[in-house]
Amino acid sequence: MAAASAASGLDRQLALVLLPPRHLCNEVDAIRRDHDKAYATWPPHVRLAWPAPARLNSESVRQDLATALEAVDAFDLSLSVGGRGGGDVGDGGEGDGGAGKARGRAMRKRGEGGGKQKDGRTYVKAIPTHDALSNIEEVMRAIRSVLPEVEDDPADTPYHMTLGQCGNRASAAEFEQGLQREEWVWSVTSVALLSQKNKGKFATLEVLPLAEGGGDEARSAADGSSAAESRGTGGSFRAKF
């Protein structure tokens, strides 16, 4: 399937993420289409782990992870626009955080982290509120109970949903001011395991429901099929303007 790194045990073609519901993905993608260099590679998402452990290629490991996540309650995720900083560009354009503190330091050493990238780009992001961050951390504890090699979120690139990149901070501020929405809120009912084949777009490999969540009612934005045909990580959606 995916090319794994024997040295690290991580697979750059696997990712654990939170996906918005399909209709919200469409709205976010309308923004990302002209602003995010990762638009053709990634669906809108909040990254939890990328690269993800190669062990997730095993069905038994995925079942263990599913069991751990079933103990975590579904929750409302609120993301507010206003966080700007460096993203992870090591994959050629994903632009999200989600690595551990040690990896964050390595990224900065390579010029891939921090407030500006080596190509001068500034990221525009939607950042979780404090309460939502606590819920994400609970999900991460469940993930690490099965996959301890998954590290904590780094302070310099907190969990977020990337909206795009700009040439400098002034243009990023102008971009933010032009957005019609300041907050995205949806009910998270599951975690998605994404995979990438042949350098294409990351698509849903498996949906791992949370407690009181289904995962069957909403389609992942990763592969473009209808909601009735597949499963996703989104639930209900409430717009905040």
N, C-alpha and C positions, 0 to 999 in steps of 0.2 A: 504494500500500500504506500506508506509514506517513508521517506528517507530519514532514518533515525541517526542520531549522533551516538556512536558507541561510547565515546568518552564521557559524555554528560548524561546519557540515558534519556535525553530529551529529543522530541520530534518536532521540527519546525513546521510540519504539515498537519499538526494536531493543535487544537486550541479549545479551552473551556471558557465559555462566555455566557453572558446574559443577553438575550435578543429581545428587542421590542416587539410588540404585536405587528402583524403585517402592515396594517394601514398606517401605523406610525412610522414603520420603516420607509414606506413610500414618501412620507413627508420629509423625513430626515435625508433620504437619498436625493430629494429634489434640491436640498441645500448642498449636499456633498458632491453632486454630479459635477459642479463647476469649481469646487473649492478643495476637494480632498483627493490627493494623488493616489490614495488607496481605494478609491471608489470601485474600481474594476476588480479588486482582489478580495475585499472584505465587505460583508453586509454591515449595517449599523449594529453596534454592539458595545457592551462593557466587558472588557477582557478580564478574566479571572486568572488564567494561566496560559501563556504562550512564550516560548515553545512549551508544549505539554509533555508529560512523561510518556515515553514510547510504550510503556506497559499498558496504556489505554488501548492499544491494538488488540489486547486480550479481552475476550468476552467475559471471562471470570473476573477480571479486574474491574471492568465496567459494571458488572453486577454488584460487586462489593461497594463501588462508589454509589450506585443507585440506592442501595440499602442505607448507606450513611446519609444521603441527602433526603431520604424519606422521613428522617427524624427532624428535619428543619422545616419550620412553618413557611408557607408562602407569605409574601410581604409586598407592600406598595413601595415602589422605587421612584424617588423624585430626584431629577437631575436639573440643576440650574446652570444657565450659561454664565460665563464670567471667568472661568479658570483658563489661563493661558500659560503654556510652558512647553518644555521639550517633550517629544514623544519618541517612541522606539522606531527607528527607521531601518533597523538592521535587516528586515525582511524585504527591503526594497519598496516600502511604502505603507506599512500598516499604521504607524503613527499612534499607537496606544501604549499606555503603561501596563503594569501588571506583573513585572518581574520582582525579584526580591532585592533587598538592600544591597547585597553583594553584587548582584547583576547590575543594579543601578549604578554602582560605582564603576563597574567595568564599562558600562555604556558611556558614562561621562569621559572615561579615559580614552575611549575610541571616538569621542566627539559625537555620540549619538543621543546624549541626554542633556538636560539643563534647559535654560530659558530659550535659547536659540539653537538651531541645528547648525551643522557645519556649512550648510548651503544657505544659511540666513533665514530659514523659515521659522515662523512663530505659529504655534498651534492654537486653534480656537476649540474649546471643549465645553461639554456640559458635565458638571461635577455633582456627585451625590450629596444630598443634605446630610447633616450629622446623623439623624436617625436612620436614614437609608444606609449610610456607611456601616453602622452597627449591624444591620441585617446582612450586608455583604460579608462582613467579617465572620458572622456566624456560619454562612455558607462556606467560607474559606476554611474554617475550623473542621467542618465535616469533610471537605476535600482532603485536607492534610492528614486527617485520621486514617485515610486509605493511601494517600500519596504524600508522604512526608517530605519528599523532595521538592514539592511545590512550596515556594517561599512566600514570605509576607509581601504585601504591596509596599513599594518604596515611597518615602516621603516626597521625593522630587517628581514622581509621576503617579499621582494618586489615581484610583479607579475613576474612569471617566468614559464618555462617549465622544469621539472625535467628530467635529463638524467640518473642519477644513484647516488649511494652512495659509498663512499670508507672508508677504515678504518682510514685514517688520511689525513692531508692536502698534504703531499708529494705524496701519491698515487693518490689523487684527481688531483694534478697538472700533474702527469704522464698520467692519464686518459684523461685529456683535450688535452694534447699535441698529443695524439694518435688519436684524432678524425680527420676524413678526411674533415669535414665541420666545419667552424667557425661561420657561420651565416645561419639562416633559415628565409626566407621571403615568406609570402603568403598574399593573399587578404582576409581579414575578411569580410564576408557578413552577418553574423548572430551570435547570441549567442545560445548556446545549453543548454537545461535543461536536466541534467542526473539524472537517478534514479538507485538505487541498490535494487535487490530483493534477499532474502535468502543468503545474504553475498556473492553474485556473483559479476561479473564485472559490473561496472557502464555502463549503456546503455542510448541511447538517448530517452528521453520521448517526447520532443518537440523541434523544431527548431524555433527560433524567429528572423526573418530577419531584417537586418538594411535597411536604405534607399538605394535605387539603388542596393540592394543585392537581391539574390534570395533565396538561401538556398536549392534549389531543385537539383542543378547540381552536388553536391558532397556529398558523403556518410560519415556520422559520422563513425569514426573508432570504436565506442563503441560496435557495435553489429555484425560487420563482413559481412554485406550484400553488394551486388553490388551497385554501384552508381545509377543505373537505378531504383533500388527498394526502395530507401529511400532518405532522405535529410541529409545534413551535414552543417558544418559551414565554410568549406574552399572554396576558389575560385581558382584563378590562382596561380601558384607557380613559383618563379624564384630562381634558385640556386645561392648561393654566396660561392665561394671557396677561 
